[in-house]
Amino acid sequence: MIFRKNKILTAFILLIFILFLLMIYSNKPKMTIKENLLLSYTGHSKTVVIPEKVKEICEGAFTGNKIIEKVIFPKSLERVGDFAFADCENLREVKLNDGIKEIGASSFTNTPWLDNMQDEFVIIGGSLLRYNGTSKNITLPNNVRVLTDVFRNSDIETIVLPSDLEVIGRDAFSACANLKNIDIPNSVTKIGPSAFSNCSILNSIKIPDKVTKIEGKTFKSCDSLEEVFLPKSIELIGYGSFMDTGSLSNINLPSKTSFIGADAFRNSSIKEITLPIELIEIGPDAFRNTNLEKVIIPEKVRKIGDFAFKDSRNLTNISIPTDLFDIGYGVFDGTEWFGSFDGGFLIVGDGVLLKYSGDEDVEIPFGVKVIKKAFAYSNIRQVIIPESVVEIGRGAFKNSKLESIIIPFNVKIIGREAFLNCNKLGSIKMSVGLEEIKEKAFKGTSSLVELEVPEGVKSIEDFAFSNCPKMMRIKLPESIEKMGEHIFYGTNNVVISSSGILIKEYAEREKIPYSD
């Protein structure tokens, strides 16, 4: 009896101890910190002390935390990211330091700490966090170094920026529909994403000499923007930075600009542009649906992204460097230059076959290295691919009437949808040297009965052989390291033949018949 009581008491003490440890653990700050950046916080403490050495609290790190009431910043902290403490509805006290250089957009939005500040201009550490005034014509105090998003979606008409302003932050003037002009002081070194987006009557802008980047969507949907003066210092044009600028017909890009991001000038009225000599990359859709008539791609360009000039219908004159290899999918679709070609093989750059117009039986010239969607939706039946080809690109033969093909040994990649819906394709011979079969590469090849994938192939991606109803057998090599999802979806009669352990496990998991 005594032994039983002692046993119960021991168990009870052990339980209390475990609960005590859990309580301590649950109250322990749970911060993800990497290279002096506080990335996230998932703790439950009412008071949070940011550790020394943390230099930046990253975007959204504490967003929506309902428990935190007080936060103490270390001396090392220099920057508070956008939305860092947004919607912390019980945050009433913030212990700042003297070393903070920048507080980002909406960092303390919807917190009691900020809401209780009633000064006309709420300035913390040089950052303007709140404007409580009502004037449409504003002169900012001289001690503002960082302008956050306090005027976003406001009805301001004019604003005078201080001569020592350094940063115009994310969304700073976004959707200021009545802002027609603004003078940016030479002290500004950074203009954040979407800073002037949807300023519908903004007519002209001059960027200061210290700015090196036009960030994403900076001037997106500025319908009235006609003039943009960029300094020589600009190295990057961000994604969507001048997208939907219907009045912008020309712009001079500085020679140092090396990168033009995705959608940068999409749906703009750009008619003339000289691409910089230092340009290395043009992003996807960068000049899609513009009024461009002529484009000279500089010699240093190494990549043009998918659909970069698509639907720029007036584009009739294009010059492409002879050593350019990485040209994306559908780059020139919908242009007059591409659409009017009707003379055999359109080969550009370093052996990039973009288009074919001709007979049903085709022999591709030696020297072609990559086949783009040159034969998509065509009537070709037979094709001879030269040994110079290293890649059969995305959509190369999709929806064509191709009946058979021999893929030579130098081909390393069969791209996404390369043979999609080639319903007459009954014979495929692959060669050693092939390494990758991309997503949906052979989807819908409804006449294909059997196939041997050669040794050396390392990956087969999602839906690669899906919807092949007549396929009875496929032999896969041991070299495969990665199998995608639903590779044989809708290919219900296939038997996989392979000695590879990974292949066997895949077949068992997908419930596909298997043989060694």
C-alpha positions in Angstrom: 0.0 0.0 0.0 2.8 2.4 1.0 4.7 1.4 -2.2 1.6 2.2 -4.3 1.2 5.7 -2.6 4.9 6.4 -3.2 4.5 5.4 -6.9 1.5 7.7 -7.3 3.3 10.6 -5.6 6.4 10.1 -7.8 4.2 10.1 -10.9 2.5 13.3 -9.7 5.8 15.1 -9.0 7.1 14.0 -12.4 4.0 15.3 -14.1 4.3 18.7 -12.3 8.0 18.8 -13.4 7.1 18.1 -17.0 4.4 20.8 -17.0 6.9 23.2 -15.5 9.4 22.5 -18.3 6.6 23.0 -20.9 5.7 26.3 -19.3 9.3 27.5 -19.5 9.7 26.3 -23.0 6.4 27.8 -24.2 7.5 31.2 -22.8 10.9 31.0 -24.3 11.3 33.3 -27.3 11.1 31.4 -30.5 13.0 33.4 -33.1 14.5 32.4 -36.3 17.8 34.4 -36.7 20.2 33.9 -39.6 23.2 36.1 -40.4 22.0 38.9 -38.0 18.6 38.9 -39.6 15.5 38.1 -37.4 13.4 36.3 -39.9 10.4 35.2 -37.8 9.0 34.9 -34.3 6.5 32.3 -33.0 6.8 32.8 -29.3 4.1 33.7 -26.7 5.8 36.2 -24.5 4.2 39.6 -23.7 7.6 41.2 -23.6 10.1 40.4 -26.4 13.7 41.3 -26.1 15.4 41.3 -29.5 18.9 39.7 -29.1 22.1 41.8 -29.5 23.8 41.4 -32.9 20.5 41.4 -34.7 20.8 44.2 -37.3 17.4 43.8 -39.1 13.9 42.6 -38.3 12.7 41.2 -41.6 9.4 41.9 -43.3 6.4 40.5 -41.5 8.5 38.9 -38.7 5.9 39.7 -36.0 2.8 40.4 -38.1 -0.5 39.6 -36.5 1.0 38.6 -33.1 -1.9 39.1 -30.6 0.1 38.5 -27.5 3.1 40.8 -27.6 2.7 44.0 -25.6 6.3 45.3 -25.4 9.4 45.0 -27.6 12.9 46.1 -26.7 15.4 46.8 -29.5 19.1 46.1 -29.1 21.8 48.7 -29.9 22.8 46.7 -32.9 19.4 47.1 -34.7 19.6 49.2 -37.9 16.4 48.4 -39.8 12.8 47.3 -39.2 11.3 45.7 -42.3 8.0 46.3 -43.9 5.0 45.1 -42.0 7.3 43.8 -39.2 4.9 44.5 -36.4 1.7 45.2 -38.4 -1.6 44.2 -36.7 0.1 43.5 -33.3 -3.1 44.7 -31.7 -1.7 44.7 -28.1 1.7 46.2 -28.8 1.7 49.4 -26.6 5.4 50.0 -25.9 8.5 50.0 -28.1 11.9 50.6 -26.6 13.9 52.1 -29.5 17.6 52.7 -29.9 19.6 55.5 -31.5 21.1 53.4 -34.2 18.0 52.7 -36.3 18.5 53.9 -39.8 15.2 52.8 -41.5 11.7 51.7 -40.5 9.8 50.2 -43.3 6.3 50.6 -44.7 3.5 49.7 -42.4 5.9 48.4 -39.8 3.6 49.3 -36.9 0.3 49.7 -38.7 -2.7 48.9 -36.5 -0.8 48.8 -33.2 -1.8 50.9 -30.1 1.8 52.1 -29.8 1.5 54.0 -33.2 -2.2 54.8 -33.0 -1.8 56.7 -29.8 0.7 59.2 -31.4 -1.2 62.3 -32.4 1.5 64.6 -33.7 0.9 65.9 -37.2 4.1 64.2 -38.3 5.1 61.1 -36.3 8.8 60.6 -36.9 10.7 57.8 -35.2 14.4 57.4 -35.8 14.2 59.6 -38.9 11.4 57.6 -40.4 8.0 59.2 -41.0 5.6 56.6 -39.7 2.3 58.5 -39.6 0.8 61.7 -40.9 -2.2 63.0 -38.9 -2.8 66.1 -40.8 -5.4 66.9 -43.4 -3.6 69.2 -45.9 -3.4 68.3 -49.5 -0.2 70.5 -49.9 2.5 69.2 -47.7 6.0 70.2 -46.7 7.8 67.5 -44.8 10.0 68.4 -41.7 13.7 68.5 -42.3 14.5 65.6 -40.0 12.7 63.1 -42.1 15.3 60.7 -43.7 13.0 57.8 -44.5 9.5 58.2 -46.0 7.3 55.2 -45.5 3.8 54.6 -47.0 2.0 57.2 -44.9 0.6 59.0 -48.0 -0.5 55.8 -49.9 -3.9 56.2 -51.4 -4.2 59.8 -50.2 -5.5 62.9 -51.9 -2.3 65.0 -51.6 -1.7 67.3 -54.6 1.8 68.6 -53.9 4.6 67.7 -51.5 8.0 69.2 -50.7 10.6 66.6 -49.7 13.4 67.6 -47.3 16.9 68.0 -48.7 18.4 65.3 -46.5 15.8 62.6 -47.4 17.5 59.3 -48.1 14.8 56.7 -48.7 11.4 56.8 -50.4 9.9 53.5 -49.2 7.6 50.9 -50.6 4.2 52.3 -51.6 5.2 55.8 -50.5 2.9 57.6 -53.0 1.0 54.6 -54.4 -2.4 55.5 -55.7 -2.0 59.2 -55.1 -4.4 60.1 -57.9 -3.9 63.9 -57.6 -0.1 64.0 -57.5 1.0 65.4 -60.8 4.6 66.3 -60.2 7.3 65.8 -57.6 10.9 66.9 -57.1 13.1 64.2 -55.6 16.1 65.6 -53.8 19.6 64.5 -54.8 20.1 63.0 -51.3 17.8 60.1 -52.1 19.6 56.8 -52.6 16.7 54.4 -52.7 13.2 54.3 -54.1 11.1 51.3 -52.9 8.8 49.0 -54.8 5.5 50.5 -56.0 6.6 53.9 -54.6 4.6 55.7 -57.4 2.4 53.0 -58.7 -1.1 54.1 -59.8 -0.3 57.8 -59.7 -2.6 58.3 -62.6 -1.8 61.9 -63.4 2.0 61.9 -62.6 3.4 63.4 -65.8 7.2 63.5 -65.4 9.8 62.2 -63.0 13.6 62.7 -62.6 15.5 60.1 -60.6 18.5 61.3 -58.5 22.1 60.3 -59.3 22.6 58.1 -56.2 19.8 55.7 -57.0 21.0 52.4 -58.6 17.8 50.5 -59.0 14.3 51.1 -60.2 12.5 48.6 -58.0 9.5 46.4 -58.9 6.3 48.2 -59.9 7.8 51.6 -59.0 5.8 53.4 -61.8 3.3 50.7 -62.6 0.0 52.0 -64.0 1.1 55.6 -64.2 -1.2 56.3 -67.1 -0.1 59.9 -67.7 3.7 59.4 -67.4 5.4 60.8 -70.5 8.9 61.6 -69.3 11.3 59.6 -67.2 14.9 60.9 -66.6 17.2 58.1 -65.4 20.7 58.8 -64.0 23.8 57.0 -65.3 23.9 55.1 -62.0 20.9 52.8 -62.8 22.0 49.2 -63.0 18.7 47.4 -62.7 15.1 47.9 -64.0 12.9 45.9 -61.7 9.9 43.7 -62.5 6.8 45.6 -63.7 8.5 48.9 -63.0 7.0 50.7 -66.0 4.2 48.3 -66.7 0.9 49.7 -68.0 2.3 53.2 -68.7 0.2 54.0 -71.7 1.7 57.5 -72.3 5.3 56.5 -72.1 6.6 56.3 -75.7 10.4 56.4 -75.2 13.0 56.1 -72.5 16.8 56.3 -72.4 18.3 53.5 -70.4 21.8 54.2 -68.9 24.7 52.2 -70.3 25.4 50.6 -66.9 21.9 48.9 -66.8 22.6 45.1 -66.9 19.2 43.7 -66.0 15.7 44.4 -67.2 13.1 42.5 -65.1 10.0 40.6 -65.9 7.1 42.8 -67.2 9.3 45.9 -66.9 7.7 47.7 -69.9 4.7 45.4 -70.5 1.7 47.2 -71.9 3.6 50.4 -72.2 3.6 52.6 -75.3 7.3 52.4 -75.7 8.1 52.9 -79.4 11.8 53.5 -79.3 14.5 52.2 -77.0 18.2 51.7 -77.1 19.2 48.8 -75.0 22.3 49.4 -72.9 25.6 47.9 -74.0 26.1 46.4 -70.5 22.8 44.6 -70.6 23.0 40.9 -69.7 19.5 39.7 -69.2 16.0 40.6 -70.4 13.3 39.1 -68.2 10.0 37.4 -69.2 7.4 39.6 -70.7 9.7 42.6 -70.3 8.5 44.3 -73.6 5.3 42.4 -74.1 2.6 44.3 -76.0 4.5 47.5 -76.6 4.7 49.8 -79.7 8.4 48.9 -80.4 9.3 48.9 -84.1 13.0 48.1 -83.9 15.2 46.2 -81.3 19.0 45.7 -81.3 19.9 43.1 -78.7 23.4 44.1 -77.3 26.3 41.7 -77.6 26.6 41.0 -73.9 23.0 39.7 -73.5 23.1 36.1 -72.3 19.4 35.5 -71.7 16.0 36.6 -73.0 13.0 35.4 -70.9 9.8 33.8 -72.1 7.5 36.1 -74.1 9.9 39.0 -73.8 8.6 40.8 -76.9 5.4 38.9 -77.5 2.5 40.9 -79.1 4.6 43.9 -79.9 2.9 43.9 -83.2 4.8 46.7 -84.9 8.2 45.1 -84.3 9.6 44.5 -87.7 13.4 44.8 -87.3 15.3 42.7 -84.8 19.0 42.2 -84.4 20.3 39.3 -82.3 23.9 38.5 -81.3 25.4 35.5 -83.0 26.5 33.9 -79.7 23.1 34.2 -77.9 21.8 30.8 -76.9 19.4 31.2 -74.1 16.2 32.5 -75.8 13.0 31.8 -74.0 9.7 30.4 -75.1 7.5 32.4 -77.5 9.8 35.5 -77.2 8.8 37.0 -80.5 5.3 35.6 -80.9 2.8 38.1 -82.2 5.4 40.4 -83.7 5.4 41.3 -87.4 9.0 40.2 -87.7 8.1 36.7 -86.5 4.7 36.3 -88.1 5.8 37.4 -91.6 8.6 34.9 -91.8 7.8 32.3 -94.4 11.0 31.0 -95.8 12.2 27.7 -94.4 14.2 27.8 -91.2 14.4 30.9 -88.9 17.6 30.4 -87.1 19.0 33.1 -84.8 21.8 33.6 -82.3 23.9 30.6 -81.5 21.9 27.9 -83.4 18.5 28.7 -82.0 15.7 27.4 -84.3 12.7 29.5 -83.8 10.4 28.8 -86.7 10.0 26.5 -89.7 7.9 26.8 -92.8 8.1 24.2 -95.5 7.7 20.5 -96.4 6.2 17.7 -94.3 9.5 15.8 -94.3 12.2 17.9 -92.7 16.0 17.7 -92.3 17.2 20.3 -89.8 20.5 22.0 -90.8 23.6 21.1 -88.9 24.6 23.8 -86.5 21.2 24.1 -84.9 21.7 23.6 -81.2 18.2 24.1 -79.7 14.8 23.6 -81.2 12.2 26.0 -79.9 8.5 25.6 -80.8 9.4 25.7 -84.5 7.3 22.7 -85.4 4.3 23.1 -83.1 0.9 22.7 -84.8 2.7 21.8 -88.0 2.0 19.1 -90.6 5.5 17.6 -90.5 5.6 13.8 -90.5 9.3 12.9 -90.5 12.2 14.9 -89.1 16.0 14.3 -89.1 17.7 16.0 -86.2 21.4 16.7 -86.6 24.0 15.8 -84.0 24.6 19.5 -83.2 21.3 19.7 -81.3 21.7 19.6 -77.5 18.1 20.5 -76.5 14.6 19.9 -77.8 12.9 22.9 -76.3 9.5 23.5 -74.8 6.6 22.8 -77.2 9.0 22.0 -80.1 6.7 19.5 -81.8 3.5 19.8 -79.8 0.3 19.1 -81.6 2.1 18.3 -84.8 1.6 15.3 -87.1 5.0 13.8 -86.5 5.0 10.0 -86.9 8.5 9.0 -85.8 11.7 10.5 -84.5 15.3 9.6 -83.6 16.8 11.7 -80.9 20.6 11.9 -81.4 23.2 11.3 -78.6 24.1 15.0 -78.0 20.5 15.9 -76.9 20.6 16.3 -73.1 17.2 17.8 -72.5 13.7 17.1 -73.9 11.7 20.2 -72.8 8.3 20.8 -71.3 5.5 19.7 -73.7 8.0 19.0 -76.4 5.8 16.3 -78.0 2.5 17.2 -76.3 -0.5 15.7 -78.1 1.6 14.3 -81.0 -1.1 11.6 -81.5 0.5 10.1 -84.6 3.9 9.6 -83.0 4.4 5.9 -82.8 8.1 5.5 -82.9 10.7 7.2 -80.7 14.3 6.2 -80.4 16.3 7.9 -77.6 20.1 7.9 -77.4 22.6 7.7 -74.6 23.4 11.2 -73.6 19.9 12.2 -72.7 19.7 13.5 -69.1 16.3 15.2 -68.5 12.7 14.6 -69.6 10.7 17.7 -68.6 7.0 18.1 -67.5 4.4 16.8 -70.0 7.1 16.1 -72.6 5.2 13.1 -74.1 1.7 13.7 -72.7 -1.0 12.6 -75.1 1.3 10.7 -77.6 -1.7 8.3 -78.1 -0.1 6.1 -80.7 3.0 5.2 -78.7 3.1 1.6 -77.7 6.6 1.1 -76.2 9.6 3.1 -75.3 13.1 2.6 -74.0 14.6 5.4 -72.0 18.4 5.2 -72.1 20.9 4.9 -69.3 22.1 8.3 -68.2 18.7 9.9 -67.8 18.6 11.4 -64.3 15.1 12.9 -64.0 11.6 12.5 -65.4 9.2 15.3 -64.4 5.5 15.5 -63.7 3.0 14.0 -66.3 5.8 13.2 -68.7 4.1 10.2 -70.2 0.5 10.8 -69.1 -2.5 10.1 -71.3 -0.7 7.6 -73.5 -3.5 5.0 -73.7 -1.7 2.6 -76.1 1.6 2.4 -74.2 2.1 -1.1 -73.0 5.7 -1.1 -71.9 8.4 1.4 -70.9 12.0 0.5 -69.9 13.6 2.9 -67.4 17.3 3.1 -66.5 18.9 2.7 -63.1 20.4 6.1 -63.5 17.2 7.9 -62.7 17.5 9.9 -59.5 14.2 11.9 -59.6 10.7 10.8 -60.5 8.0 13.5 -60.7 4.3 13.3 -59.8 1.7 11.5 -62.0 4.2 10.6 -64.7 1.9 7.9 -66.1 -1.5 9.5 -65.2 -4.1 8.1 -67.6 -1.6 5.7 -69.1 -3.4 2.7 -67.6 -2.0 -0.2 -69.6 1.7 0.4 -69.1 4.2 -2.0 -67.5 7.4 -0.5 -66.2 10.6 -2.5 -66.8 13.6 -1.6 -64.7 16.2 -2.9 -62.3 16.4 0.3 -60.4 15.3 0.4 -56.8 13.9 3.9 -57.0 11.8 2.9 -60.1 10.5 -0.1 -58.3 9.5 1.9 -55.3 7.8 4.5 -57.6 5.9 1.7 -59.4 4.7 0.2 -56.1 3.6 3.6 -54.8 1.7 4.5 -57.9 0.3 1.0 -58.3 1.8 0.5 -61.7 2.7 -3.1 -62.9 6.5 -3.7 -62.7 9.0 -6.2 -64.0 12.8 -6.5 -63.6 
